[in-house]
Amino acid sequence: SSDLYLVAGPEGNFSGTDPGETGGGTTNPPVVESRQVTVGPQWSGSWTGSRWDNWNTYQAAYGGRAALYQGQGYGSPPMQGLAVYGDQIVNLGAQQITRMLVALDRPASGSGSGTGPAVLQPSPHGGAAPAGGPAASGATASVGIGRGTQAAVDLPSSVFESFRTGAAKGLALVGSSYLNLFGADRAGAMTLTIQFEVVR
């Protein structure tokens, strides 16, 4: 309560505020704060049918060992790429994620001349070269990207919660059109710009 009370004593009277039965004082309501951060992949590579990173790994112009490939071409096995972000996203402590934007950078050579599309899907893997190739599930995001160009694509909102909780920690490149993307060793490639809310 906030009732005024009176105390009589040898020095006279003192007026104060009754602190109440629960300790009194005021509690500041929680504040929701919007933030934005960009995180990069901690590792990336390509599953080449039976093992990791067995296709054009020494061709730096194609993306090198860290390149992400999808599809099949020029005698390659069917391939899938993977970029992993570890605990960077779950450690944000987000109350809610409101946007996830992926930046793609495609080499000028090393795959077919088409524009894909590149197809991304959430993956539970948070570490390098998981056994048996990349697992992936959930809604996909697709974007056309030509050789030697960059593109950005929004992930669908239905996957935000899996990244927030850490159920998803990576992105698999799962399209059927043969193409390659720069990975973890290329500044700005496969980065995730995340808009989110925290309560403080």
C-alpha positions as CSV (number, residue, x, y, z in Angstrom):
1,S,0.0,0.0,0.0
2,S,1.0,3.6,-0.1
3,D,-0.8,4.9,3.0
4,L,0.8,7.7,4.9
5,Y,1.7,6.8,8.5
6,L,2.7,8.9,11.5
7,V,5.4,7.9,14.0
8,A,5.6,9.6,17.4
9,G,9.0,9.7,19.2
10,P,11.1,11.7,21.5
11,E,12.3,13.9,18.6
12,G,8.8,14.7,17.4
13,N,6.7,13.3,14.6
14,F,8.0,11.7,11.4
15,S,5.8,11.2,8.3
16,G,6.7,8.5,5.8
17,T,5.2,6.1,3.3
18,D,4.1,2.7,4.5
19,P,6.3,0.2,2.7
20,G,3.5,-2.4,2.8
21,E,3.5,-6.0,3.6
22,T,5.5,-7.1,0.6
23,G,8.5,-4.9,1.2
24,G,7.2,-1.8,-0.6
25,G,9.1,0.1,-3.3
26,T,8.4,0.0,-7.0
27,T,9.3,-2.5,-9.7
28,N,10.3,-1.3,-13.2
29,P,8.3,-3.2,-15.9
30,P,10.3,-5.3,-18.3
31,V,11.5,-3.4,-21.4
32,V,11.5,-5.0,-24.8
33,E,14.6,-3.9,-26.8
34,S,15.0,-4.5,-30.6
35,R,18.5,-5.4,-31.7
36,Q,20.4,-6.4,-34.9
37,V,23.5,-8.5,-35.3
38,T,25.4,-10.2,-38.1
39,V,27.0,-13.5,-37.5
40,G,29.3,-15.5,-39.9
41,P,29.7,-19.2,-40.3
42,Q,32.2,-20.9,-38.1
43,W,32.7,-23.7,-40.7
44,S,31.4,-24.5,-44.2
45,G,31.9,-27.3,-46.7
46,S,30.2,-29.7,-49.1
47,W,29.1,-33.2,-48.8
48,T,30.1,-35.0,-52.0
49,G,28.0,-38.2,-51.7
50,S,30.2,-40.2,-49.4
51,R,32.5,-37.7,-47.7
52,W,33.2,-34.1,-47.1
53,D,35.1,-31.7,-49.3
54,N,36.1,-33.8,-52.3
55,W,35.3,-31.5,-55.2
56,N,37.5,-28.6,-56.5
57,T,38.9,-28.2,-53.0
58,Y,42.2,-26.7,-54.3
59,Q,40.5,-24.2,-56.6
60,A,40.5,-21.0,-54.6
61,A,38.6,-19.2,-57.4
62,Y,35.7,-21.7,-57.0
63,G,35.6,-21.2,-53.2
64,G,38.2,-23.7,-52.2
65,R,37.8,-26.2,-49.4
66,A,35.1,-24.1,-47.7
67,A,32.8,-23.8,-50.8
68,L,29.2,-24.9,-50.6
69,Y,28.0,-26.9,-53.6
70,Q,24.5,-28.0,-54.5
71,G,23.3,-30.4,-57.3
72,Q,25.4,-32.4,-59.7
73,G,27.5,-31.4,-62.7
74,Y,30.7,-32.1,-64.7
75,G,30.9,-35.6,-63.4
76,S,30.5,-34.7,-59.7
77,P,28.4,-36.8,-57.3
78,P,25.2,-35.2,-56.0
79,M,26.3,-32.6,-53.5
80,Q,25.0,-30.5,-50.6
81,G,26.7,-27.6,-48.9
82,L,26.6,-26.8,-45.2
83,A,27.4,-23.6,-43.2
84,V,27.3,-23.9,-39.4
85,Y,27.0,-21.1,-36.8
86,G,27.6,-22.9,-33.6
87,D,26.0,-21.3,-30.5
88,Q,26.2,-17.8,-31.8
89,I,22.4,-17.4,-32.4
90,V,21.1,-19.2,-29.3
91,N,23.6,-17.2,-27.2
92,L,21.9,-13.9,-28.2
93,G,19.3,-14.7,-25.6
94,A,16.5,-13.5,-27.9
95,Q,13.0,-13.4,-26.7
96,Q,11.9,-13.4,-30.3
97,I,13.6,-13.4,-33.7
98,T,11.8,-11.1,-36.2
99,R,14.1,-11.4,-39.3
100,M,16.9,-13.6,-40.6
101,L,18.7,-12.4,-43.8
102,V,21.3,-14.6,-45.5
103,A,24.0,-13.0,-47.7
104,L,25.3,-15.2,-50.6
105,D,28.3,-14.7,-52.8
106,R,28.8,-16.9,-55.8
107,P,32.2,-17.4,-57.5
108,A,32.6,-16.3,-61.1
109,S,33.6,-19.8,-62.1
110,G,33.4,-23.4,-60.9
111,S,29.8,-24.3,-61.8
112,G,27.2,-24.0,-64.5
113,S,26.0,-20.7,-66.1
114,G,22.5,-20.8,-64.8
115,T,21.2,-18.8,-61.8
116,G,20.1,-21.8,-59.7
117,P,18.2,-21.1,-57.6
118,A,20.2,-21.6,-54.5
119,V,18.0,-23.4,-51.9
120,L,18.7,-23.1,-48.2
121,Q,17.2,-25.2,-45.4
122,P,17.8,-25.2,-41.6
123,S,20.2,-27.8,-40.3
124,P,20.7,-29.0,-36.7
125,H,24.5,-29.2,-37.1
126,G,26.5,-26.7,-35.2
127,G,30.0,-28.2,-35.8
128,A,32.3,-29.1,-38.7
129,A,31.8,-32.0,-41.0
130,P,29.1,-34.0,-39.3
131,A,29.1,-37.7,-39.9
132,G,27.0,-39.0,-42.8
133,G,26.4,-35.7,-44.5
134,P,24.1,-32.7,-43.6
135,A,20.7,-33.2,-42.1
136,A,18.1,-30.6,-43.0
137,S,14.4,-30.0,-42.3
138,G,11.9,-27.2,-42.2
139,A,10.8,-24.5,-44.7
140,T,13.3,-23.5,-47.4
141,A,14.4,-20.2,-48.9
142,S,15.3,-19.9,-52.6
143,V,17.1,-17.2,-54.5
144,G,18.4,-16.9,-58.0
145,I,22.1,-16.0,-58.2
146,G,24.3,-15.6,-61.2
147,R,28.0,-16.4,-61.4
148,G,30.2,-13.7,-60.0
149,T,27.3,-12.0,-58.2
150,Q,25.9,-11.6,-54.7
151,A,22.4,-12.0,-53.4
152,A,20.5,-11.9,-50.2
153,V,17.4,-14.0,-49.1
154,D,15.1,-13.9,-46.2
155,L,14.6,-17.1,-44.3
156,P,10.9,-17.9,-43.7
157,S,9.6,-16.9,-40.3
158,S,8.5,-20.4,-39.5
159,V,12.2,-21.4,-38.9
160,F,13.0,-18.5,-36.6
161,E,12.1,-20.4,-33.4
162,S,14.3,-23.4,-34.2
163,F,17.3,-21.0,-34.5
164,R,16.3,-19.1,-31.4
165,T,16.2,-22.3,-29.3
166,G,19.3,-23.9,-30.8
167,A,17.4,-26.7,-32.5
168,A,18.8,-25.3,-35.8
169,K,22.4,-24.1,-35.9
170,G,23.3,-24.3,-39.6
171,L,22.1,-23.9,-43.1
172,A,22.2,-26.6,-45.7
173,L,22.4,-25.9,-49.4
174,V,20.0,-28.4,-50.9
175,G,18.9,-27.3,-54.3
176,S,19.1,-29.5,-57.4
177,S,20.6,-27.0,-59.8
178,Y,24.4,-27.3,-59.9
179,L,26.1,-24.2,-58.4
180,N,28.7,-23.2,-55.9
181,L,28.9,-20.5,-53.2
182,F,31.7,-19.0,-51.2
183,G,31.8,-20.1,-47.6
184,A,33.4,-19.4,-44.3
185,D,36.8,-18.3,-45.6
186,R,35.2,-15.4,-47.6
187,A,34.4,-12.2,-45.8
188,G,30.7,-11.5,-45.9
189,A,29.7,-14.9,-47.4
190,M,26.9,-16.9,-45.8
191,T,26.5,-14.3,-43.1
192,L,23.2,-14.1,-41.2
193,T,21.8,-10.7,-40.3
194,I,19.4,-11.3,-37.4
195,Q,16.8,-8.8,-36.1
196,F,15.6,-9.9,-32.7
197,E,14.0,-8.7,-29.4
198,V,15.4,-9.1,-25.9
199,V,13.7,-8.4,-22.6
200,R,15.8,-6.4,-20.0
